[in-house]
Amino acid sequence: MVARSDTVVPMPPNGFPWPIETARLDNGLRVVVSEDRTAPVVAVNLWYDVGSRHEPDGQTGFAHLFEHLMFEGSVHVPKTEHMRLIQGSGGSLNATTNPDRTNYFETVPAEHLELALWLEADRMGGLVPALTQETLDNQREVVKNERRQRYENVPYGDAWLRLLPLLYPPGHPYHHATIGSMADLNAAALETFQAFHSTYYAPNNAVLSVVGDATAADVFALADKYFGGLAPRADIPPAPDGTRPAPVTAAVRETVTADVPAPRIYLAHRTYPFGSREYDAVTVLATALGNGRGSRLYQRLADGARLAQPDYVSAYGVDLAHAPAPLIVSATARDGIDAAALEAGLVEVVDELAAGITADELDRAKALLATAWWRQVSTVAGRADSLSRYATQFGDPARAGERLPAWQAVTLDEVTAVATEALRPETRVTLTYLPEDSRLPEESA
Amino acid sequence: MTLISERPGPGAARPYRFPEVIRRDGIVAAHLPGQALAVAVLLLDAGAGREPDGREGVGAVVAKALEEGTAARDSAAYALALEGLGAELFTTVDWDSFRIGVQAPAERLPDAVALLAEAVRTPRLDPADVARVRDDEVTALRMDWAEPGPRADAALRADLFGADQRHGRPLHGDPESVAAVSVDDVVDFHRGWLGQPGTLLVAGDLDRVDIDALGAAVFAGTGAPVADAGGPLPVKTRSGRQIILVDRPGSVQSTLRLGHVAPHRSHPDYVPMALAATVLGGAFTSRLNHLIREVRGYTYGIRSEFGQSRRFGRFVVSSAVQTAVTAPALVDTVGEIARTQADGVTEEELAVARSWRAGQLSVELQTSGAIAGALATLVVHGLPDDYHATLRAALLAADVDTVSQAAADHLHAGALTLVVEGDAEKIHAELAAADLGPVLTTTFPPTS
């Protein structure tokens, strides 16, 4: 027999029980080191405080396209050498762009730490001279194929592209999606990208985190050696302020008829910025609502009323820090269920959240979040990305340790409060997908 | 701007050590001091290869049905009990095995494993629930098959191995084969295959986990081990190339799956084959990605690999390219495969491939989940405890001649099946004119 509640494990007060040491170079580059000798590998992670929220009209997708260009060579690194050198060292590498920021990261066997730092410094300080029209043209095609593969050629693939402009007004930094528009990508000029690098890829606009088999003293010395000669930039222009978007005054709906296999509903709300006390409550709420077989959506819509397909119910917050972050709730209709019935069921479950959740639901959500947190920090790469995030967005990498205890401290009242305030029907975005061949169902009038 | 121009060399290499493997009484475990999360996986010889004809996918239905309540509690109570520990069941069915596992904070692992055992050994399997799970699985597969990829892969698999063979049909079945699964099929599969003891894999901080207690929970009341499925199957390549065009009207990309049959996983050429496939298309810097993505800009990515199980294997190249460049992308891809087969690899390329594959062992094997996966490899393929250390040494020792010979022996550019899932109206003529092989147009699988 397994008893559930008599094996309560005391939560550690800190979700980051590893050492953290920080330094700031004279040029403003913040360096964060967390030593861990468990495996002979080291993760190098850089957050640049620039994302698609910085893009003006007509230049959507540029921050992400630029991220691709960072792999195409710099003054001392010939085209294609970056990938070859990291993989040839046994390392893994990648980069991602989102509305808030751009991150670059590699995990390498520890003896190649210096190589990774040299490569990162060369493209931070020496990209522009190596950037050619040919490279831009090639990577523009790659990105357009990425857009086709991930958004256009997949059923429901464009949902995120549609939700953002419905959630955020024109001019808001989150109004457009990071992948950008084909028209803007086609118009991208070389000079724009040269200027983009000069403007944002400065040491004082970045955080370098190194986690794993290396000492802080060694990393600080190497960081100074490779990055120390780079000049800071004094006047980095901020992104438009999106922290207080105009209040939502009416519910918004959009219906898409497309080549999709079943009706699907998305309900979306603006909530609170990632990092706020309220957003922690939203995270717990989303987990109670949509994560796992014990969640409300699963129990009520997939298992109970049998309106939704069990594999396709979800609720999650998108962890954005510079404006009220979205909460996205979604369900896909079971065979024979029409979109109206699915929406009614989904709305009922979401609207009931204002009445609160139970203590058991709260405990379940917290337990799942604890496992998710430890999974995130179980690799040196995951830990390095967390340290970069908290240093960039909250000014102190050690605040990474606060997230898990903050989730564990969320109360039933706080969950009720954010559900009541953030999920009001009059502020809801509803996006509906209908199959192209859908006929009016006979059972509904 | 002051940058250091000289590229630094490596420091002193620090040896990677795979954790000590503990084997006793059906348990294979690894001690990972300090890891917050621990993993337990029950590995059963009940993979897709064990599924009866016409019922492909029954294993996945069984896996889902296990969570629909047990002898002790209903499905909602089961979900709350397990998720209240921060754990969820994860199940995978591959060709050789049926795996069901839990990951949880180490202190909670015993309770999670007790629940795992309860679901595997004493599921309720109420006929109404089983029928509903089956129907949901059919719907989920239809959703999956609406995306590009599954139909192309099914067409490739059928051509390589023959649709009359289990491994010539999709690993998780297709909407039709799962729709044919009856409640009795599910009950029979459970009775026939999930009562065996199996092997319990545990990875985590064993100072906080009593593995013998875990073993007692999962092995209580189990039956006899099952008979071995048999040895490797013969490798028969086709006599010439064949293009199979799977129509996907309106597609803005063509999904490519190119392949041929290959030896099984424990073939003695495993290491040089893996390195040859890495040089050709296994890494970002490999020949295919360099040409098709970085030079041509046809795709977001392309990769090649040998996919191998206990009894069979295949070589496969996967990509998605813009519709308008389908034919030139195929010509370039076949050209690189042929060049690698004929001319082998260079030392410069191989140096990257061998360091990458060897380094990846230490980079990837950090977490309890990854170590549990490595333990499963040892068990499924009957490998010794020092396998990962030996593999690393073998990768680093492979020379150009050995790897080039493996490319010559195990790549067959002239016997490829080239499956293209895309807009047939737009690309058929160009494919027919490309001189790559005859074109067969299909709506595979035949739509009902």
Boltz contact constraints between the chains, C-beta under 6 A:
constraints:
  - contact:
      token1: [A, 2]
      token2: [B, 111]
      max_distance: 6.0
  - contact:
      token1: [A, 2]
      token2: [B, 114]
      max_distance: 6.0
  - contact:
      token1: [A, 2]
      token2: [B, 115]
      max_distance: 6.0
  - contact:
      token1: [A, 4]
      token2: [B, 81]
      max_distance: 6.0
  - contact:
      token1: [A, 4]
      token2: [B, 84]
      max_distance: 6.0
  - contact:
      token1: [A, 7]
      token2: [B, 111]
      max_distance: 6.0
  - contact:
      token1: [A, 9]
      token2: [B, 105]
      max_distance: 6.0
  - contact:
      token1: [A, 9]
      token2: [B, 107]
      max_distance: 6.0
  - contact:
      token1: [A, 39]
      token2: [B, 366]
      max_distance: 6.0
  - contact:
      token1: [A, 40]
      token2: [B, 14]
      max_distance: 6.0
  - contact:
      token1: [A, 40]
      token2: [B, 16]
      max_distance: 6.0
  - contact:
      token1: [A, 40]
      token2: [B, 362]
      max_distance: 6.0
  - contact:
      token1: [A, 41]
      token2: [B, 362]
      max_distance: 6.0
  - contact:
      token1: [A, 41]
      token2: [B, 363]
      max_distance: 6.0
  - contact:
      token1: [A, 76]
      token2: [B, 5]
      max_distance: 6.0
  - contact:
      token1: [A, 83]
      token2: [B, 284]
      max_distance: 6.0
  - contact:
      token1: [A, 83]
      token2: [B, 285]
      max_distance: 6.0
  - contact:
      token1: [A, 84]
      token2: [B, 285]
      max_distance: 6.0
  - contact:
      token1: [A, 84]
      token2: [B, 352]
      max_distance: 6.0
  - contact:
      token1: [A, 87]
      token2: [B, 283]
      max_distance: 6.0
  - contact:
      token1: [A, 87]
      token2: [B, 285]
      max_distance: 6.0
  - contact:
      token1: [A, 87]
      token2: [B, 352]
      max_distance: 6.0
  - contact:
      token1: [A, 87]
      token2: [B, 356]
      max_distance: 6.0
  - contact:
      token1: [A, 88]
      token2: [B, 352]
      max_distance: 6.0
  - contact:
      token1: [A, 88]
      token2: [B, 355]
      max_distance: 6.0
  - contact:
      token1: [A, 90]
      token2: [B, 355]
      max_distance: 6.0
  - contact:
      token1: [A, 90]
      token2: [B, 356]
      max_distance: 6.0
  - contact:
      token1: [A, 90]
      token2: [B, 358]
      max_distance: 6.0
  - contact:
      token1: [A, 90]
      token2: [B, 359]
      max_distance: 6.0
  - contact:
      token1: [A, 92]
      token2: [B, 363]
      max_distance: 6.0
  - contact:
      token1: [A, 107]
      token2: [B, 363]
      max_distance: 6.0
  - contact:
      token1: [A, 109]
      token2: [B, 359]
      max_distance: 6.0
  - contact:
      token1: [A, 109]
      token2: [B, 362]
      max_distance: 6.0
  - contact:
      token1: [A, 110]
      token2: [B, 14]
      max_distance: 6.0
  - contact:
      token1: [A, 111]
      token2: [B, 10]
      max_distance: 6.0
  - contact:
      token1: [A, 111]
      token2: [B, 11]
      max_distance: 6.0
  - contact:
      token1: [A, 111]
      token2: [B, 13]
      max_distance: 6.0
  - contact:
      token1: [A, 112]
      token2: [B, 10]
      max_distance: 6.0
  - contact:
      token1: [A, 114]
      token2: [B, 8]
      max_distance: 6.0
  - contact:
      token1: [A, 115]
      token2: [B, 8]
      max_distance: 6.0
  - contact:
      token1: [A, 118]
      token2: [B, 8]
      max_distance: 6.0
  - contact:
      token1: [A, 122]
      token2: [B, 3]
      max_distance: 6.0
  - contact:
      token1: [A, 125]
      token2: [B, 1]
      max_distance: 6.0
  - contact:
      token1: [A, 125]
      token2: [B, 3]
      max_distance: 6.0
  - contact:
      token1: [A, 126]
      token2: [B, 3]
      max_distance: 6.0
  - contact:
      token1: [A, 138]
      token2: [B, 297]
      max_distance: 6.0
  - contact:
      token1: [A, 141]
      token2: [B, 297]
      max_distance: 6.0
  - contact:
      token1: [A, 142]
      token2: [B, 293]
      max_distance: 6.0
  - contact:
      token1: [A, 142]
      token2: [B, 297]
      max_distance: 6.0
  - contact:
      token1: [A, 145]
      token2: [B, 299]
      max_distance: 6.0
  - contact:
      token1: [A, 145]
      token2: [B, 300]
      max_distance: 6.0
  - contact:
      token1: [A, 145]
      token2: [B, 322]
      max_distance: 6.0
  - contact:
      token1: [A, 146]
      token2: [B, 300]
      max_distance: 6.0
  - contact:
      token1: [A, 148]
      token2: [B, 252]
      max_distance: 6.0
  - contact:
      token1: [A, 148]
      token2: [B, 253]
      max_distance: 6.0
  - contact:
      token1: [A, 149]
      token2: [B, 300]
      max_distance: 6.0
  - contact:
      token1: [A, 149]
      token2: [B, 320]
      max_distance: 6.0
  - contact:
      token1: [A, 152]
      token2: [B, 252]
      max_distance: 6.0
  - contact:
      token1: [A, 153]
      token2: [B, 148]
      max_distance: 6.0
  - contact:
      token1: [A, 153]
      token2: [B, 252]
      max_distance: 6.0
  - contact:
      token1: [A, 153]
      token2: [B, 253]
      max_distance: 6.0
  - contact:
      token1: [A, 154]
      token2: [B, 147]
      max_distance: 6.0
  - contact:
      token1: [A, 155]
      token2: [B, 146]
      max_distance: 6.0
  - contact:
      token1: [A, 226]
      token2: [B, 4]
      max_distance: 6.0
  - contact:
      token1: [A, 229]
      token2: [B, 2]
      max_distance: 6.0
  - contact:
      token1: [A, 261]
      token2: [B, 142]
      max_distance: 6.0
  - contact:
      token1: [A, 261]
      token2: [B, 143]
      max_distance: 6.0
  - contact:
      token1: [A, 261]
      token2: [B, 146]
      max_distance: 6.0
  - contact:
      token1: [A, 292]
      token2: [B, 83]
      max_distance: 6.0
  - contact:
      token1: [A, 292]
      token2: [B, 88]
      max_distance: 6.0
  - contact:
      token1: [A, 293]
      token2: [B, 79]
      max_distance: 6.0
  - contact:
      token1: [A, 294]
      token2: [B, 79]
      max_distance: 6.0
  - contact:
      token1: [A, 294]
      token2: [B, 80]
      max_distance: 6.0
  - contact:
      token1: [A, 294]
      token2: [B, 83]
      max_distance: 6.0
  - contact:
      token1: [A, 309]
      token2: [B, 139]
      max_distance: 6.0
  - contact:
      token1: [A, 310]
      token2: [B, 136]
      max_distance: 6.0
  - contact:
      token1: [A, 311]
      token2: [B, 140]
      max_distance: 6.0
  - contact:
      token1: [A, 335]
      token2: [B, 139]
      max_distance: 6.0
  - contact:
      token1: [A, 364]
      token2: [B, 83]
      max_distance: 6.0
  - contact:
      token1: [A, 364]
      token2: [B, 84]
      max_distance: 6.0
  - contact:
      token1: [A, 367]
      token2: [B, 84]
      max_distance: 6.0
  - contact:
      token1: [A, 367]
      token2: [B, 86]
      max_distance: 6.0
  - contact:
      token1: [A, 368]
      token2: [B, 83]
      max_distance: 6.0
  - contact:
      token1: [A, 368]
      token2: [B, 86]
      max_distance: 6.0
  - contact:
      token1: [A, 370]
      token2: [B, 86]
      max_distance: 6.0
  - contact:
      token1: [A, 371]
      token2: [B, 86]
      max_distance: 6.0
  - contact:
      token1: [A, 374]
      token2: [B, 36]
      max_distance: 6.0
  - contact:
      token1: [A, 374]
      token2: [B, 37]
      max_distance: 6.0
  - contact:
      token1: [A, 378]
      token2: [B, 367]
      max_distance: 6.0
  - contact:
      token1: [A, 379]
      token2: [B, 366]
      max_distance: 6.0
  - contact:
      token1: [A, 379]
      token2: [B, 367]
      max_distance: 6.0
